[in-house]
Amino acid sequence: MSETTPKIAAKVPAVLDLEPGTYWWCACGLSAKQPFCDGAHKACEIRPVKLEVTEAGKHALCQCKRTKSAPFCDGSHRGL
């Protein structure tokens, strides 16, 4: 991984039941707590993405880090 190319954490989305609140999605792929940030991005230039959940429910969060609609999965993992 270069300092500007995210590491692929997984080639499937993380489908999670999330409660309302603020979450930080890992954009670099280095976090041990995928798909959420654990501060590992300090080793690169990629920063996490803030996610504000207003309604409880299922959310498919990208883990391949190639989505064009971060932090949500857009199917980009299918091309990897």
mmCIF file of the C-alpha atoms, coordinates in Angstrom:
data_MODEL
# 
_entry.id   MODEL 
# 
loop_
_atom_site.group_PDB 
_atom_site.id 
_atom_site.type_symbol 
_atom_site.label_atom_id 
_atom_site.label_alt_id 
_atom_site.label_comp_id 
_atom_site.label_asym_id 
_atom_site.label_entity_id 
_atom_site.label_seq_id 
_atom_site.pdbx_PDB_ins_code 
_atom_site.Cartn_x 
_atom_site.Cartn_y 
_atom_site.Cartn_z 
_atom_site.occupancy 
_atom_site.B_iso_or_equiv 
_atom_site.pdbx_formal_charge 
_atom_site.auth_seq_id 
_atom_site.auth_comp_id 
_atom_site.auth_asym_id 
_atom_site.auth_atom_id 
_atom_site.pdbx_PDB_model_num 
ATOM 1  C CA . MET A 1 1  ? 0.000   0.000  0.000  1.00 0.00 ? 1  MET A CA 1 
ATOM 2  C CA . SER A 1 2  ? 1.278   3.461  -0.844 1.00 0.00 ? 2  SER A CA 1 
ATOM 3  C CA . GLU A 1 3  ? 0.540   6.419  1.385  1.00 0.00 ? 3  GLU A CA 1 
ATOM 4  C CA . THR A 1 4  ? -2.366  7.402  -0.885 1.00 0.00 ? 4  THR A CA 1 
ATOM 5  C CA . THR A 1 5  ? -3.728  4.016  -2.006 1.00 0.00 ? 5  THR A CA 1 
ATOM 6  C CA . PRO A 1 6  ? -5.946  2.306  0.571  1.00 0.00 ? 6  PRO A CA 1 
ATOM 7  C CA . LYS A 1 7  ? -5.405  -1.309 1.589  1.00 0.00 ? 7  LYS A CA 1 
ATOM 8  C CA . ILE A 1 8  ? -8.253  -3.687 0.688  1.00 0.00 ? 8  ILE A CA 1 
ATOM 9  C CA . ALA A 1 9  ? -9.611  -4.854 4.050  1.00 0.00 ? 9  ALA A CA 1 
ATOM 10 C CA . ALA A 1 10 ? -12.119 -7.301 2.502  1.00 0.00 ? 10 ALA A CA 1 
ATOM 11 C CA . LYS A 1 11 ? -13.791 -7.934 -0.848 1.00 0.00 ? 11 LYS A CA 1 
ATOM 12 C CA . VAL A 1 12 ? -17.289 -7.920 0.647  1.00 0.00 ? 12 VAL A CA 1 
ATOM 13 C CA . PRO A 1 13 ? -19.185 -5.131 2.401  1.00 0.00 ? 13 PRO A CA 1 
ATOM 14 C CA . ALA A 1 14 ? -19.759 -5.101 6.138  1.00 0.00 ? 14 ALA A CA 1 
ATOM 15 C CA . VAL A 1 15 ? -23.547 -5.234 6.535  1.00 0.00 ? 15 VAL A CA 1 
ATOM 16 C CA . LEU A 1 16 ? -24.252 -3.912 10.011 1.00 0.00 ? 16 LEU A CA 1 
ATOM 17 C CA . ASP A 1 17 ? -27.218 -2.936 12.161 1.00 0.00 ? 17 ASP A CA 1 
ATOM 18 C CA . LEU A 1 18 ? -26.276 0.561  13.280 1.00 0.00 ? 18 LEU A CA 1 
ATOM 19 C CA . GLU A 1 19 ? -27.951 2.708  15.882 1.00 0.00 ? 19 GLU A CA 1 
ATOM 20 C CA . PRO A 1 20 ? -28.221 6.482  15.460 1.00 0.00 ? 20 PRO A CA 1 
ATOM 21 C CA . GLY A 1 21 ? -24.940 8.193  16.201 1.00 0.00 ? 21 GLY A CA 1 
ATOM 22 C CA . THR A 1 22 ? -21.597 9.261  14.807 1.00 0.00 ? 22 THR A CA 1 
ATOM 23 C CA . TYR A 1 23 ? -19.209 6.683  13.390 1.00 0.00 ? 23 TYR A CA 1 
ATOM 24 C CA . TRP A 1 24 ? -15.810 7.009  11.708 1.00 0.00 ? 24 TRP A CA 1 
ATOM 25 C CA . TRP A 1 25 ? -15.380 4.746  8.663  1.00 0.00 ? 25 TRP A CA 1 
ATOM 26 C CA . CYS A 1 26 ? -11.844 3.548  7.949  1.00 0.00 ? 26 CYS A CA 1 
ATOM 27 C CA . ALA A 1 27 ? -10.845 4.808  4.494  1.00 0.00 ? 27 ALA A CA 1 
ATOM 28 C CA . CYS A 1 28 ? -7.233  3.598  4.566  1.00 0.00 ? 28 CYS A CA 1 
ATOM 29 C CA . GLY A 1 29 ? -7.921  -0.104 5.191  1.00 0.00 ? 29 GLY A CA 1 
ATOM 30 C CA . LEU A 1 30 ? -5.349  -0.329 7.999  1.00 0.00 ? 30 LEU A CA 1 
ATOM 31 C CA . SER A 1 31 ? -7.741  -0.431 10.961 1.00 0.00 ? 31 SER A CA 1 
ATOM 32 C CA . ALA A 1 32 ? -7.959  -3.668 12.948 1.00 0.00 ? 32 ALA A CA 1 
ATOM 33 C CA . LYS A 1 33 ? -11.583 -2.746 13.743 1.00 0.00 ? 33 LYS A CA 1 
ATOM 34 C CA . GLN A 1 34 ? -12.961 -2.766 10.172 1.00 0.00 ? 34 GLN A CA 1 
ATOM 35 C CA . PRO A 1 35 ? -14.984 -1.101 8.854  1.00 0.00 ? 35 PRO A CA 1 
ATOM 36 C CA . PHE A 1 36 ? -14.402 1.502  11.557 1.00 0.00 ? 36 PHE A CA 1 
ATOM 37 C CA . CYS A 1 37 ? -11.350 3.627  12.291 1.00 0.00 ? 37 CYS A CA 1 
ATOM 38 C CA . ASP A 1 38 ? -8.975  2.737  15.125 1.00 0.00 ? 38 ASP A CA 1 
ATOM 39 C CA . GLY A 1 39 ? -6.396  5.459  14.403 1.00 0.00 ? 39 GLY A CA 1 
ATOM 40 C CA . ALA A 1 40 ? -4.149  3.316  12.188 1.00 0.00 ? 40 ALA A CA 1 
ATOM 41 C CA . HIS A 1 41 ? -4.400  5.972  9.429  1.00 0.00 ? 41 HIS A CA 1 
ATOM 42 C CA . LYS A 1 42 ? -1.696  7.943  11.207 1.00 0.00 ? 42 LYS A CA 1 
ATOM 43 C CA . ALA A 1 43 ? 0.779   5.820  9.199  1.00 0.00 ? 43 ALA A CA 1 
ATOM 44 C CA . CYS A 1 44 ? -0.522  7.249  5.891  1.00 0.00 ? 44 CYS A CA 1 
ATOM 45 C CA . GLU A 1 45 ? -2.175  10.287 4.311  1.00 0.00 ? 45 GLU A CA 1 
ATOM 46 C CA . ILE A 1 46 ? -5.704  8.825  4.102  1.00 0.00 ? 46 ILE A CA 1 
ATOM 47 C CA . ARG A 1 47 ? -8.191  10.066 6.697  1.00 0.00 ? 47 ARG A CA 1 
ATOM 48 C CA . PRO A 1 48 ? -11.391 8.436  8.002  1.00 0.00 ? 48 PRO A CA 1 
ATOM 49 C CA . VAL A 1 49 ? -14.853 9.474  6.824  1.00 0.00 ? 49 VAL A CA 1 
ATOM 50 C CA . LYS A 1 50 ? -17.457 10.685 9.307  1.00 0.00 ? 50 LYS A CA 1 
ATOM 51 C CA . LEU A 1 51 ? -20.765 8.807  9.132  1.00 0.00 ? 51 LEU A CA 1 
ATOM 52 C CA . GLU A 1 52 ? -23.850 10.266 10.817 1.00 0.00 ? 52 GLU A CA 1 
ATOM 53 C CA . VAL A 1 53 ? -26.573 7.643  11.234 1.00 0.00 ? 53 VAL A CA 1 
ATOM 54 C CA . THR A 1 54 ? -29.963 9.252  11.892 1.00 0.00 ? 54 THR A CA 1 
ATOM 55 C CA . GLU A 1 55 ? -32.161 6.143  11.793 1.00 0.00 ? 55 GLU A CA 1 
ATOM 56 C CA . ALA A 1 56 ? -31.390 2.704  13.156 1.00 0.00 ? 56 ALA A CA 1 
ATOM 57 C CA . GLY A 1 57 ? -31.094 0.026  10.489 1.00 0.00 ? 57 GLY A CA 1 
ATOM 58 C CA . LYS A 1 58 ? -28.879 -2.049 8.239  1.00 0.00 ? 58 LYS A CA 1 
ATOM 59 C CA . HIS A 1 59 ? -26.070 -0.329 6.410  1.00 0.00 ? 59 HIS A CA 1 
ATOM 60 C CA . ALA A 1 60 ? -23.621 -1.883 3.916  1.00 0.00 ? 60 ALA A CA 1 
ATOM 61 C CA . LEU A 1 61 ? -20.239 -0.270 4.509  1.00 0.00 ? 61 LEU A CA 1 
ATOM 62 C CA . CYS A 1 62 ? -17.423 -0.643 2.004  1.00 0.00 ? 62 CYS A CA 1 
ATOM 63 C CA . GLN A 1 63 ? -14.418 -2.706 3.033  1.00 0.00 ? 63 GLN A CA 1 
ATOM 64 C CA . CYS A 1 64 ? -12.564 -2.796 -0.290 1.00 0.00 ? 64 CYS A CA 1 
ATOM 65 C CA . LYS A 1 65 ? -12.018 0.979  0.044  1.00 0.00 ? 65 LYS A CA 1 
ATOM 66 C CA . ARG A 1 66 ? -12.677 1.536  -3.674 1.00 0.00 ? 66 ARG A CA 1 
ATOM 67 C CA . THR A 1 67 ? -16.284 2.796  -3.406 1.00 0.00 ? 67 THR A CA 1 
ATOM 68 C CA . LYS A 1 68 ? -17.255 6.054  -5.082 1.00 0.00 ? 68 LYS A CA 1 
ATOM 69 C CA . SER A 1 69 ? -19.956 6.615  -2.419 1.00 0.00 ? 69 SER A CA 1 
ATOM 70 C CA . ALA A 1 70 ? -17.932 6.376  0.804  1.00 0.00 ? 70 ALA A CA 1 
ATOM 71 C CA . PRO A 1 71 ? -18.577 5.005  3.300  1.00 0.00 ? 71 PRO A CA 1 
ATOM 72 C CA . PHE A 1 72 ? -21.270 2.926  1.613  1.00 0.00 ? 72 PHE A CA 1 
ATOM 73 C CA . CYS A 1 73 ? -20.666 -0.065 -0.642 1.00 0.00 ? 73 CYS A CA 1 
ATOM 74 C CA . ASP A 1 74 ? -21.333 0.605  -4.330 1.00 0.00 ? 74 ASP A CA 1 
ATOM 75 C CA . GLY A 1 75 ? -20.301 -2.835 -5.601 1.00 0.00 ? 75 GLY A CA 1 
ATOM 76 C CA . SER A 1 76 ? -16.737 -1.817 -6.542 1.00 0.00 ? 76 SER A CA 1 
ATOM 77 C CA . HIS A 1 77 ? -15.414 -4.969 -4.833 1.00 0.00 ? 77 HIS A CA 1 
ATOM 78 C CA . ARG A 1 78 ? -16.844 -7.066 -7.663 1.00 0.00 ? 78 ARG A CA 1 
ATOM 79 C CA . GLY A 1 79 ? -14.165 -5.712 -9.987 1.00 0.00 ? 79 GLY A CA 1 
ATOM 80 C CA . LEU A 1 80 ? -11.232 -6.654 -7.765 1.00 0.00 ? 80 LEU A CA 1 
# 
